[in-house]
């Protein structure tokens, strides 16, 4: 399984004023990207998906916008066979079908953000920067650490969020992408 590309690069981090350690910048950005994607609950970078959906009055709502391009539309017969449809268009919000007597259609389309929104790039760099300063023990759940006369105690909230986005980061992500979408698709 190949991982999707990080949502930001080391050059982006520098441009936004973050100082990531050069030897681990790519790994930190990959970890931050994974956390952001998981919190988003939907793909962010462009991907091609295929879904089967109900037709309602000649209109089909495609899940998880933004839609970049509708590539194909087929009617789905009761036995599951597909027949290509012509005369459909994406109006920016819904797929409209000129003549369709099918109850279900199969749609293949490209969706995602191209390019990734600046706010998501900045958030990715910010999360990577936070991860670069997160002590290893805290990520594994260590509450307190003492070495000679030095002692540090991590807040339980900090431990709780060390593997995910902080509440403010979640708010920033929602502001950039909108509410979380839950949907099922197949793709490459």
Secondary structure by P-SEA (a helix, b strand, c coil): cccccccccaaaaaaaccccccccaaaaaaaaaaaaaaaacccccbbbbbbbbbbccccccccccccccccbbbbbcccbbbbbbccccccccccccccccccbbbbbbbbccccccaaaaaaaaaaaaaaaaccccccccccccccccbbbbbcaaaaaacccccaaaaaaaaaacccccccccccc
